[in-house]
Amino acid sequence: MDDKALAVLLGRLTLEQKVALLTGEDFWSLRAVPEIGLRKILVSDGPAGVRGTTWDERYPSLLFPNPTALAATWDPGQVRRAGALMGAQARDKGVAWHLAPNVNLHRSPLGGRHFECYSEDPVLTAVVAAAFVDGVQSAGVASTAKHYIGNESETDRMTYDAEIDAETLREVYLVPFDAVVRAGAWSVMAAYNSVDGVTMTENEPLITGILKDTLGFDGVAVSDWFATRSAAASANAGLDVVMPGPQGPWGEALAAAVGKGEVAETVIDDKVLRLLRLADRTGFLDGADPLPPVTTPDDAAAQLRDIAARAMVVLRNENAGEEPLLPLNPHSVSRVAIIGPNAERLTAQGGGSAHVNPPHIISPLTALTEALGSMVTVEHAEGVVTQRLLPLLTPRTATDPDTGHAGLRVDFIDPAGDVLGSEVRQTSRFVFLGGLPAGTAGIRVRTDVAVADPGNHQFSVSGLGSFRLVIGDNAPMKITLSPTGGADPTEGLVKPPEHRVEVELDPGTVRIEAVVQVDENLPVAMFGLHHGAPGPEADELFEAAVAAARAADVAIVIVGTTDEVESEGFDRTDLKLPGRQDDLVAAVAQANPRTIVVVNAGAPVEMPWRALTPAVLWAWFPGQEGGYAIADALTGAVEPGGRLPTTFPKTAADAPVLTTRPVDGKIVYAEGSMFGYRGYAKADIVPAFPFGHGLGYTTWEYEDITAAVTAAGDVELAVRVRNTGARIGREVVQIYLAGGDADQACDPRRLVAFGSTLAAPNEIATVPITIPVRVLARWDRELGVWRVRAGVRELIAARSAWDERLRTRVEMTGS
């Protein structure tokens, strides 16, 4: 439907109807207007999967390799494949509006949502994000680029002011947003923070001036949830939709502002037209063109497994005998020790709004035991415990008191204690964002927990608010859990406080009952019930792991972070693995020289043991099929051909930008573009593993490079490479612009393009790569335009930012 037809529908709405459309009907939807054929538009997070409109394990969603893993493929085709799968899942759930991708940059390795973003480099982020948007929207689902803009920190994220100079803003942080707009993104999300003193939901120069007028964005600018703080100011700035609803700063106040002449009705009309355009594009408006038939394919899990394995990065692979330790041949070993806290409890995703409830999560222990086969003896040892909270209750040990079936009974009760509704759940972590029965004053959870071992058991409740907890025949306990940080409303979800109780129990069952109070004016609740059974002491766990390693042919140590460490809502305070994991790796490596380390983390960690272990595989947060993907990568069933999309420092202190904490309410981007690999180069600091690094399972020789400038000003290159190893493999050819040229003055090199190829042993392949002229342009602050200065450019073909292979030069005519 064209804009003229949409304008006819717009003309049939009253001002009150138009304004009502611009605030969410609830947390996850926008109102229907049947009179014009507009159906209710459903909205869903997020970057690692389509959760849908409920946070409920009974309605599972595919859990994808997290965004940093997608970027590590350096493969737009694979990322588009993931986006198309995500779009299909959205269609299956009736979702029109998908809140991803997150294209903020890895400015600091401490950033809490590092795992949820793609890269430290704007060009890599731009290419990957554009492919993702194209994939999602191919299914007729709106993709939302977020968080616009300067949202690289979680600390005080709702209030800090990002101070970014014009060149850095244009040449670095706007580059991915420009790319997704060029790719046709139908939505952009305005961030919580301010930029140069103006909160983003009221930032007219950035929303209307740059996004809409300069970049030509014709989609919907939506607020981050609860980010809008005004009526007239945000409306006039170019914000189109306020989320969530039904309360908010617009509504009657916005209609009144129109009546008083503070906001022109034409401004409202433009917003509604954009919303109708999105509804038309997604098939939620009568008369829209039919959407392509799309549904989640039957092989979706297999696709997720394949993408996750291909994204993994071989950081190190030295000889442990005559051959490199990886890939591991199951027929070459008879006894394998699988060690570490993430072996049985894989961290498949980070914390926060990106979270989804998958149908399952395959652990590395399960998958490796299967892959190694029945002829190999596998011994598992946890070694250390890294979880802050006690384990959640599971249907294996928890039964509904009313039926005796597996699960937990959840009752919604009114102020008198009468039950308004009831349901059975299969997890003891609960998130209710609206949707409670009218009149709900409390949520009661009851379950009978099987007690297998006698001794001192721990039970706990986590979350925010007032609780009543009863354990067995013990007296009821009244518990109040308060926020420990700032005012961020996600804290109760991502970093909940916990109250523990110790109870001496004999084998049998014990009844647990917990009630949390609910504010009828804000029907939101996020809480959990937990149980820790008696177990070995910490030293006993550690020594058992070392003993298992000593007795094995090969030790596989799977360490990493958790969704309590990497999450929305807060930044990390250091880059250390939690608990005694570094000690564990060092001890295992000393006990067994054939030690493989798998790191299950979304963002860089210090690896002080890296020189002690012959093989290190970086597995990211790999999604629901992560265990299988790790097994495929370790055994070589799939080449782990990923390359790092971010730099891994030797120590946190080496990072060019480390702190994420505002000073006097400000975060000053004083480093400009000198963060990530460019910052390391400028400071002459060698990282542990550089941006772009990844070994794969073969070796490569770079033989030749040619370059020519097209009539349009683009640079076309051809790079000839040879596979000099014994296995078929994939090579990623990275093109960097050398420093010291007409454009870069004394700046270090920067990535300008990349390409890849597959080649068999001893096969020669030529990789064609194009550098768009806009990537070579620089922002002229004085003239307010992009310019390509005339002169010679030196281009580098490399395997990483630190592994240069070939150089060539081209003459640019300038513009």
GUPAVO-367058 format. One line per 10 residues: number of its first residue (from 0); for each residue x, y, z of C-alpha. Coordinates in Angstrom, 1 decimal, m for minus. Layout:
GUPAVO-367058
NUM	X:Y:Z  ...
END
This chain:
GUPAVO-367058
0	0.0:0.0:0.0  1.5:3.4:m1.0  1.7:6.4:1.3  m1.3:8.0:m0.5  m3.5:5.1:0.4  m2.2:5.2:4.0  m2.9:8.9:4.2  m6.6:8.1:3.4  m6.7:5.8:6.4  m5.0:8.4:8.5
10	m7.6:10.9:7.6  m10.4:8.7:9.1  m8.9:8.9:12.6  m9.7:11.5:15.2  m6.8:13.3:17.1  m7.6:11.2:20.1  m7.4:7.9:18.1  m4.1:9.0:16.5  m2.5:9.9:19.8  m3.8:6.7:21.4
20	m2.0:4.7:18.7  1.4:6.2:19.6  1.6:4.7:23.1  1.7:0.9:23.7  m1.5:m0.7:24.8  0.5:m2.7:27.2  4.1:m4.0:27.6  4.2:m5.8:24.2  1.5:m4.5:21.9  0.0:m1.5:20.1
30	m3.7:m0.9:19.8  m5.9:m2.2:17.0  m8.2:0.2:15.1  m10.7:m2.1:13.4  m12.4:0.8:11.6  m9.3:1.3:9.4  m8.3:m2.4:9.3  m5.4:m2.0:11.7  m4.8:m5.1:13.8  m3.0:m5.3:17.2
40	0.7:m5.2:16.6  2.7:m7.5:18.8  6.3:m6.6:19.8  9.0:m8.8:21.0  12.6:m8.9:22.2  15.3:m9.7:21.0  18.7:m10.2:19.7  19.2:m13.9:20.7  15.7:m15.1:19.8  12.0:m14.1:19.6
50	10.7:m14.4:23.1  7.2:m13.4:22.3  4.8:m11.5:24.6  5.3:m13.6:27.7  8.3:m14.6:29.7  7.1:m18.2:30.1  8.9:m21.6:29.6  5.6:m23.1:28.4  5.9:m21.1:25.2  9.6:m21.7:24.3
60	11.6:m19.9:21.6  14.6:m20.9:19.6  17.8:m19.6:21.4  20.3:m18.5:18.8  24.1:m18.0:19.1  24.3:m14.6:20.7  25.1:m11.6:18.5  28.9:m11.5:19.2  29.0:m15.0:18.0  27.2:m14.1:14.8
70	29.7:m11.3:14.2  32.5:m13.8:14.8  31.5:m15.7:11.6  32.6:m12.6:9.5  30.0:m14.0:7.1  27.0:m11.9:6.1  25.4:m15.0:4.6  25.4:m16.9:7.9  24.1:m13.9:9.7  21.3:m13.4:7.2
80	20.5:m17.1:7.6  20.1:m16.5:11.4  18.0:m13.4:10.7  15.7:m15.2:8.4  15.3:m18.0:11.0  14.5:m15.4:13.6  12.0:m13.7:11.3  10.3:m17.0:10.7  10.0:m17.6:14.4  8.5:m14.2:14.9
90	5.9:m15.0:12.2  5.0:m18.2:14.0  4.4:m16.2:17.2  2.4:m13.6:15.5  5.0:m10.9:16.2  5.3:m8.0:13.7  7.9:m5.9:15.4  11.2:m7.4:16.5  13.6:m5.5:18.9  17.0:m6.2:17.3
100	19.8:m5.9:16.3  21.8:m4.1:19.0  24.4:m2.2:17.0  26.1:m0.3:19.8  29.9:m0.9:19.7  32.3:m2.7:22.1  33.9:0.6:23.3  35.0:m1.1:26.6  35.3:m4.8:27.3  33.6:m4.2:30.6
110	30.3:m3.3:28.9  27.5:m5.4:30.3  25.8:m6.0:27.0  29.0:m6.7:25.1  27.6:m10.2:24.3  24.5:m8.6:22.8  26.4:m6.3:20.4  28.4:m7.3:17.4  31.9:m5.8:17.4  34.3:m3.1:18.4
120	34.6:m2.1:14.7  31.9:0.0:13.0  32.5:m1.5:9.5  32.2:m5.2:10.7  29.2:m4.2:12.8  27.6:m2.4:9.8  28.0:m5.4:7.4  26.7:m7.9:10.0  23.8:m5.8:11.2  22.6:m5.1:7.6
130	22.6:m8.8:6.8  20.7:m9.5:10.0  18.1:m6.9:9.2  17.7:m8.2:5.6  17.2:m11.7:7.0  14.5:m10.8:9.6  12.6:m8.5:7.2  12.6:m11.1:4.4  10.0:m12.8:6.6  7.8:m9.7:6.7
140	8.9:m8.8:10.3  10.1:m5.3:11.3  13.6:m5.2:12.5  14.7:m2.5:15.1  18.2:m1.1:15.3  19.1:m0.1:18.8  20.1:1.8:20.9  20.3:5.1:19.1  22.9:6.3:20.1  25.9:6.5:22.5
150	24.6:3.6:24.6  27.9:1.7:25.1  27.6:1.5:28.9  25.1:0.0:31.3  26.2:1.9:34.4  23.6:4.7:35.1  22.4:4.0:31.5  19.1:5.9:32.0  20.8:9.2:33.1  24.3:9.5:31.8
160	25.2:12.1:29.1  27.5:10.8:26.3  29.8:13.5:25.1  30.9:12.6:21.5  32.6:14.9:19.0  31.1:15.3:15.5  33.7:13.3:13.7  33.6:10.4:16.1  29.8:10.4:16.1  29.6:10.3:12.3
170	32.6:8.1:11.4  32.2:5.6:14.2  29.0:5.3:16.1  26.6:6.3:13.3  28.1:3.9:10.8  26.1:0.8:11.8  22.8:2.9:12.0  23.5:4.3:8.5  24.1:0.7:7.2  20.8:m0.7:8.7
180	18.8:2.3:7.3  20.4:1.6:3.9  19.4:m2.0:4.3  15.8:m0.8:4.8  15.3:m1.2:8.6  11.7:m0.5:9.5  12.4:0.7:13.1  15.1:2.4:15.2  15.0:2.5:19.0  15.9:5.7:20.9
190	18.2:5.0:23.9  17.8:6.0:27.6  21.0:8.1:27.7  21.6:11.7:26.6  24.0:12.8:23.9  25.7:16.2:24.3  23.3:17.2:27.0  20.0:16.2:25.3  18.2:13.0:26.3  17.9:10.8:23.2
200	14.1:10.7:23.2  14.1:14.5:22.9  17.2:14.8:20.7  15.8:16.5:17.6  19.2:17.0:15.8  19.9:13.3:16.0  16.4:11.8:15.5  14.9:14.2:13.0  18.0:15.9:11.7  20.4:13.0:11.1
210	18.3:9.8:11.2  15.2:11.0:9.3  16.3:13.9:7.2  20.0:13.0:6.4  19.8:9.2:6.4  16.3:9.1:4.9  14.9:6.8:7.5  11.1:6.3:6.8  10.4:3.9:9.6  9.3:4.2:13.2
220	11.5:5.7:15.9  10.4:3.9:19.1  11.5:4.7:22.6  13.4:2.2:24.8  11.0:1.0:27.5  10.3:3.8:30.0  12.8:6.1:28.3  10.4:8.9:27.4  10.2:11.7:29.9  8.2:14.4:28.2
230	5.2:15.0:25.9  5.8:18.0:23.6  9.6:17.9:23.6  9.9:14.2:22.7  7.1:14.5:20.1  8.7:17.5:18.4  12.1:15.8:18.4  10.9:13.0:16.1  10.1:10.2:18.5  7.1:8.3:17.0
240	6.0:5.7:19.5  6.3:5.5:23.3  6.7:2.1:25.0  5.4:0.5:27.1  1.8:1.5:27.9  m0.9:2.1:28.7  0.6:4.7:31.1  3.2:7.1:29.7  4.0:10.8:29.2  2.0:11.1:25.9
250	m1.7:10.1:25.8  m3.9:12.9:27.1  m0.9:15.2:27.6  0.1:14.9:24.0  m3.4:15.6:22.8  m3.5:18.6:25.1  m0.2:19.8:23.7  m1.7:19.7:20.2  m4.7:21.7:21.4  m2.4:24.4:22.9
260	m0.3:24.6:19.8  2.8:23.2:21.4  2.8:20.3:18.9  1.5:20.6:15.4  m1.1:18.0:14.3  1.0:17.4:11.2  3.7:16.1:13.5  1.2:13.6:15.0  0.1:12.7:11.4  3.7:11.9:10.4
270	4.1:9.6:13.3  0.9:7.7:12.6  1.7:7.4:8.9  5.0:5.8:9.9  3.2:3.4:12.2  0.7:2.5:9.5  3.6:2.0:7.0  5.1:m0.5:9.5  1.7:m2.3:9.9  1.4:m2.4:6.1
280	4.9:m3.8:5.6  4.3:m6.5:8.2  0.8:m7.5:7.0  m1.1:m6.1:10.0  m3.2:m3.7:7.9  m6.1:m4.8:5.8  m5.2:m4.4:2.1  m1.5:m5.0:2.6  0.3:m7.0:0.0  0.4:m10.7:1.0
290	3.5:m11.7:3.0  5.7:m14.5:1.7  4.7:m17.8:3.3  7.2:m18.3:6.1  7.4:m20.7:9.1  10.1:m22.0:11.3  11.8:m24.8:9.4  11.9:m28.3:10.8  15.8:m28.2:10.7  16.0:m25.0:12.7
300	17.9:m26.7:15.6  20.4:m28.2:13.1  20.9:m24.8:11.6  21.6:m23.2:15.0  24.1:m25.9:15.8  25.9:m25.3:12.5  26.0:m21.5:12.8  27.3:m21.8:16.5  30.1:m24.2:15.6  31.2:m22.1:12.6
310	31.3:m19.0:14.9  33.7:m20.5:17.4  37.3:m19.3:17.3  40.4:m21.4:17.6  42.6:m19.0:19.7  45.5:m21.4:20.2  46.4:m24.9:18.8  49.9:m26.0:19.5  51.4:m29.4:19.1  50.9:m31.8:22.0
320	53.0:m34.5:20.5  53.5:m34.8:16.8  50.3:m33.0:15.8  48.3:m30.0:17.0  45.8:m31.1:19.7  42.8:m30.0:17.7  40.8:m31.3:16.1  40.5:m34.1:18.6  40.2:m37.6:17.1  37.9:m39.7:19.3
330	39.7:m42.9:18.1  43.0:m41.6:19.5  41.8:m41.5:23.1  40.4:m44.0:25.6  39.8:m41.8:28.6  38.8:m38.1:28.6  38.2:m35.9:31.6  35.5:m33.2:31.0  36.0:m30.6:33.7  34.7:m27.2:34.7
340	31.6:m25.4:35.9  30.3:m24.8:32.4  30.6:m28.4:31.2  27.2:m29.5:32.6  25.7:m26.0:33.0  26.4:m24.3:29.7  25.9:m20.5:29.6  23.9:m20.4:26.4  22.9:m16.7:26.7  23.5:m13.5:28.6
350	21.1:m11.9:31.0  18.5:m9.2:30.5  15.8:m8.4:27.9  17.6:m10.6:25.3  16.8:m13.7:27.4  14.5:m16.3:25.8  13.2:m19.6:27.2  14.5:m22.3:24.8  13.0:m25.8:24.4  16.3:m27.2:25.7
360	19.9:m26.4:26.2  22.4:m29.1:25.2  25.3:m29.2:27.6  28.9:m29.8:26.4  29.1:m32.8:28.7  26.1:m34.5:27.1  27.3:m33.7:23.5  30.9:m34.6:24.0  30.0:m37.9:25.7  27.9:m38.7:22.6
370	30.5:m37.5:20.1  33.4:m39.5:21.8  31.4:m42.7:21.7  30.9:m45.7:23.9  34.6:m46.8:23.5  35.8:m43.7:25.4  35.5:m43.4:29.1  34.3:m40.0:30.1  34.8:m38.7:33.7  33.1:m35.4:34.7
380	34.3:m33.2:37.5  32.8:m29.7:38.1  36.0:m28.4:39.8  34.6:m25.1:41.0  31.2:m23.4:41.6  30.6:m20.0:40.0  26.9:m19.4:40.3  26.0:m16.6:42.7  22.4:m17.8:43.3  21.4:m21.3:44.5
390	20.1:m23.6:41.7  16.5:m23.2:40.6  14.0:m25.9:41.4  13.3:m28.2:38.4  10.5:m30.7:37.6  12.9:m33.5:38.3  12.5:m32.8:42.0  9.5:m30.4:42.3  5.9:m31.6:42.1  2.6:m29.8:42.1
400	1.0:m30.3:45.6  m2.5:m30.4:44.0  m2.0:m33.1:41.4  1.3:m34.7:42.2  2.6:m34.0:38.7  5.9:m32.5:38.0  6.1:m28.7:38.4  5.1:m25.9:40.7  1.6:m24.6:41.4  1.3:m20.8:40.9
410	m1.8:m19.1:42.3  m2.9:m15.5:41.7  m4.6:m14.2:44.9  m6.6:m11.2:45.8  m6.2:m9.1:49.0  m8.4:m11.6:50.9  m6.2:m14.5:49.8  m8.8:m15.9:47.4  m7.5:m17.5:44.3  m8.2:m15.6:41.1
420	m6.4:m18.0:38.8  m3.9:m20.9:38.9  m1.4:m22.5:36.6  1.4:m25.1:36.8  4.9:m24.0:35.8  8.1:m26.0:35.0  10.7:m23.5:36.4  11.0:m21.6:39.6  12.1:m18.4:37.9  9.1:m16.2:37.3
430	8.8:m13.0:35.2  5.4:m11.3:34.9  5.3:m8.1:33.0  1.6:m7.4:33.1  m1.0:m9.9:32.1  m2.0:m10.8:35.7  m5.7:m11.4:36.5  m7.5:m8.2:37.5  m7.3:m7.6:41.3  m4.1:m9.6:41.8
440	m2.5:m8.6:45.1  m0.1:m11.5:45.4  1.5:m14.5:43.6  1.7:m17.7:45.6  4.0:m20.6:44.6  3.6:m24.0:46.1  5.7:m27.2:45.5  6.8:m30.4:47.1  10.6:m30.8:46.8  12.1:m34.3:46.8
450	15.0:m34.6:49.3  17.4:m37.3:48.3  20.2:m36.7:50.8  20.1:m36.0:54.5  21.8:m33.0:55.9  21.9:m29.2:55.7  19.8:m28.0:52.7  19.6:m24.4:51.6  16.5:m22.7:50.2  16.2:m19.2:49.0
460	14.0:m16.6:47.4  15.4:m14.0:45.0  13.9:m10.8:43.5  12.6:m7.5:44.7  9.7:m6.8:47.1  8.0:m8.4:50.1  7.8:m12.1:50.4  6.3:m14.7:52.8  8.3:m18.0:52.8  7.3:m21.2:54.5
470	9.6:m24.3:54.4  8.0:m27.5:55.7  6.6:m27.2:59.2  8.8:m24.2:60.0  7.2:m20.9:61.0  6.5:m18.5:58.1  9.2:m16.0:57.4  8.6:m12.4:56.2  11.4:m11.2:53.8  11.9:m7.9:52.1
480	14.4:m7.7:49.3  15.5:m4.2:48.2  17.5:m3.0:45.2  21.3:m3.0:45.8  22.2:m0.6:42.9  20.5:2.3:41.2  17.1:2.9:39.8  17.3:0.6:36.8  14.0:m1.4:36.8  15.8:m4.4:35.2
490	17.8:m5.1:38.4  15.2:m7.4:39.9  15.5:m9.5:36.7  19.2:m9.5:36.0  20.8:m9.1:39.4  18.3:m10.0:42.0  19.2:m10.0:45.7  18.7:m13.3:47.5  17.7:m14.4:51.0  18.9:m17.9:52.0
500	17.6:m20.2:54.7  19.3:m23.3:56.0  17.2:m26.3:57.0  18.3:m29.7:58.3  16.3:m32.4:56.4  16.0:m36.2:56.2  15.2:m37.9:52.9  11.6:m37.5:51.8  9.7:m34.5:50.6  9.3:m30.9:51.9
510	6.6:m28.5:51.1  7.7:m25.0:50.0  5.4:m22.1:49.8  6.3:m18.5:48.8  4.1:m15.5:48.3  5.2:m12.2:46.7  3.1:m9.1:47.0  2.0:m7.3:43.8  1.3:m3.6:43.3  m2.1:m3.4:41.5
520	m1.0:m0.2:39.8  2.2:m1.9:38.5  1.4:m5.5:37.8  5.0:m6.6:37.5  6.8:m9.4:39.4  10.2:m10.9:38.9  11.3:m13.5:41.5  12.8:m17.0:41.9  12.8:m20.0:44.3  16.0:m21.9:44.8
530	17.4:m25.0:46.5  20.9:m26.2:47.2  21.4:m29.8:48.4  24.4:m30.9:50.5  27.5:m31.5:48.5  31.3:m31.7:48.6  33.4:m28.8:50.0  35.1:m26.5:47.5  38.6:m28.0:48.0  37.2:m31.5:47.5
540	35.6:m30.5:44.2  38.9:m28.9:43.0  41.1:m31.8:43.9  38.7:m34.3:42.2  38.9:m32.4:39.0  42.7:m32.4:39.0  42.8:m36.1:39.8  40.4:m36.8:36.9  42.7:m34.8:34.5  45.8:m36.6:35.7
550	44.2:m40.0:34.9  42.9:m39.0:31.4  44.5:m39.1:28.0  43.0:m35.7:27.3  41.5:m33.1:29.7  38.8:m30.7:28.3  38.2:m27.8:30.7  35.1:m25.8:30.0  35.1:m22.5:31.9  33.4:m19.2:31.4
560	31.1:m16.6:32.7  27.4:m16.7:33.6  24.3:m14.7:32.9  24.8:m13.2:36.3  28.1:m11.8:35.2  27.3:m10.7:31.6  24.0:m8.9:31.5  21.9:m5.9:30.7  21.5:m3.5:33.6  25.1:m3.4:34.9
570	28.7:m3.5:33.6  31.4:m5.9:34.7  33.9:m4.7:37.2  36.9:m6.7:35.9  37.7:m9.2:33.2  38.4:m12.2:35.4  36.7:m15.5:35.2  34.4:m15.9:38.2  35.5:m18.0:41.1  38.7:m20.2:41.1
580	38.5:m21.0:37.4  41.9:m19.6:36.5  43.4:m21.7:39.3  41.5:m24.7:38.0  42.8:m24.4:34.4  46.4:m23.9:35.6  46.2:m27.0:37.9  44.6:m29.2:35.2  47.2:m28.1:32.6  50.0:m28.9:35.1
590	48.4:m32.4:35.7  47.9:m33.2:32.0  49.9:m31.6:29.2  47.2:m32.5:26.7  44.7:m30.0:28.0  42.1:m28.3:25.8  40.3:m25.2:27.2  36.9:m24.2:26.0  35.9:m20.7:27.1  32.1:m20.2:27.2
600	31.8:m16.4:27.5  30.3:m13.6:25.4  33.0:m10.9:26.1  36.7:m11.0:26.7  38.2:m12.4:29.9  41.8:m12.5:31.1  43.5:m15.8:30.4  46.6:m15.9:32.5  47.0:m19.6:31.8  46.9:m19.3:28.0
610	50.5:m20.2:27.4  50.2:m23.3:29.6  47.5:m25.0:27.5  48.2:m26.2:23.9  44.6:m25.6:22.7  42.1:m22.9:23.4  38.6:m22.7:21.8  36.4:m19.7:22.3  32.8:m20.8:22.2  30.8:m17.6:22.9
620	27.3:m17.8:24.3  26.3:m20.4:21.6  22.6:m20.8:22.1  20.5:m23.9:22.8  22.5:m26.3:20.6  25.8:m25.0:22.1  26.9:m28.3:23.5  26.6:m30.0:20.2  28.3:m27.1:18.5  31.3:m27.3:20.9
630	31.6:m31.1:20.3  31.4:m30.5:16.5  34.1:m27.8:16.7  36.5:m29.8:19.0  36.2:m33.0:16.9  36.4:m31.2:13.5  33.0:m32.3:12.3  32.6:m28.6:11.6  35.5:m26.2:11.2  35.4:m23.5:13.9
640	36.2:m20.8:11.4  35.3:m17.8:13.5  37.5:m14.7:13.8  37.5:m12.4:16.8  35.2:m9.4:16.3  36.8:m7.7:19.3  40.3:m7.5:20.8  41.2:m9.8:23.8  43.6:m8.0:26.1  46.3:m9.7:28.2
650	45.0:m7.8:31.2  42.1:m5.5:31.7  44.6:m2.6:32.3  45.7:m2.9:28.6  42.3:m1.9:27.2  42.4:1.5:25.6  39.0:2.3:27.2  38.2:0.4:30.3  35.9:2.4:32.6  32.2:2.5:31.8
660	31.3:4.6:34.8  30.1:8.2:34.3  31.9:11.0:36.0  29.6:13.8:37.2  26.9:12.3:35.0  29.0:12.3:31.9  30.8:9.7:29.8  33.3:11.6:27.6  34.3:9.7:24.4  37.6:11.5:24.5
670	39.4:8.7:22.8  37.5:9.3:19.6  38.0:6.3:17.3  41.1:5.1:19.3  39.4:2.2:21.1  39.6:m1.5:20.3  42.4:m2.6:18.0  43.1:1.0:16.9  43.6:2.0:20.5  46.0:m0.9:21.1
680	48.0:0.0:18.0  48.2:3.7:19.0  49.5:2.8:22.5  51.8:0.1:21.0  50.2:m2.6:23.3  50.2:m6.1:22.0  47.0:m7.9:23.0  46.6:m11.5:24.0  44.6:m12.2:20.8  44.0:m9.4:18.3
690	40.9:m8.3:16.5  40.3:m10.6:13.5  42.4:m13.5:15.0  41.3:m17.1:14.4  43.3:m20.1:13.4  40.8:m22.5:12.0  42.1:m26.0:11.2  44.4:m25.3:8.2  47.1:m22.8:7.2  47.1:m20.2:4.5
700	49.6:m18.4:2.2  48.8:m15.0:0.7  50.2:m14.8:m2.8  49.0:m11.7:m4.5  46.8:m8.6:m4.3  45.6:m6.2:m7.0  43.4:m3.1:m6.6  41.6:m0.6:m8.9  39.4:2.4:m8.4  36.0:2.3:m10.2
710	34.3:5.2:m11.9  32.1:5.5:m8.9  35.1:5.8:m6.6  34.8:2.3:m5.0  38.0:0.3:m4.7  37.8:m3.3:m6.1  40.5:m5.7:m4.9  41.4:m9.3:m5.7  43.4:m11.2:m3.1  44.9:m14.6:m4.1
720	45.4:m17.1:m1.3  46.5:m20.7:m1.1  45.4:m23.4:1.4  48.7:m24.8:2.5  47.3:m27.2:5.1  45.9:m30.7:5.1  42.2:m29.9:5.5  39.6:m28.0:3.5  39.1:m24.6:5.3  37.6:m21.1:5.1
730	39.8:m18.0:5.1  38.6:m14.5:6.0  40.7:m11.9:4.1  40.6:m8.6:6.0  41.4:m5.3:4.3  42.8:m2.5:6.4  43.5:1.1:5.4  47.1:1.9:6.5  47.7:4.9:8.7  49.6:7.9:7.6
740	47.8:8.6:4.3  46.0:11.6:3.1  42.9:10.8:5.1  44.2:9.3:8.3  47.2:11.5:9.1  48.9:9.6:11.9  46.0:7.3:12.8  46.6:3.5:13.0  45.1:1.2:10.4  41.4:0.6:10.2
750	39.2:m2.1:8.7  37.5:m1.1:5.5  36.3:m4.4:4.0  36.6:m8.1:4.2  35.7:m11.3:2.2  36.1:m15.0:2.5  36.6:m18.2:0.6  36.6:m22.0:0.9  39.5:m23.9:m0.5  40.7:m27.5:m0.4
760	44.3:m28.5:0.5  46.8:m26.8:m1.9  43.9:m25.1:m3.7  44.3:m21.5:m4.8  41.4:m19.1:m4.5  40.9:m15.5:m5.5  38.8:m13.4:m3.1  37.1:m10.4:m4.7  36.5:m7.6:m2.2  34.9:m4.1:m2.7
770	35.6:m1.1:m0.5  32.6:1.3:m1.0  33.8:4.9:m1.5  31.7:6.0:1.5  33.9:3.8:3.8  36.9:5.8:2.6  35.2:9.2:3.2  35.8:11.3:6.2  33.5:13.8:7.9  34.5:17.5:7.3
780	33.2:19.3:10.4  33.7:22.7:9.0  31.8:22.1:5.8  29.3:19.6:7.3  29.9:17.1:4.5  31.6:13.8:3.7  34.8:14.1:1.7  37.2:11.8:0.0  40.5:13.6:m0.1  42.7:13.1:m3.2
790	45.9:11.1:m2.7  47.4:7.7:m2.4  45.8:5.1:m0.1  47.8:2.1:1.1  45.7:m1.1:1.6  46.7:m4.1:3.7  45.4:m7.7:3.2  45.7:m9.4:6.6  44.6:m12.4:8.7  44.0:m10.1:11.7
800	44.8:m6.6:12.8  48.2:m7.8:13.8  48.9:m10.3:11.0  49.7:m8.3:7.8  50.3:m10.4:4.7  50.2:m8.1:1.6  50.1:m4.4:0.6  49.0:m2.5:m2.4  48.4:1.2:m3.2  45.6:3.1:m5.0
810	45.3:6.7:m6.2  42.0:8.4:m5.1  40.8:11.5:m7.1  39.0:13.1:m4.2  35.6:14.7:m3.9
END
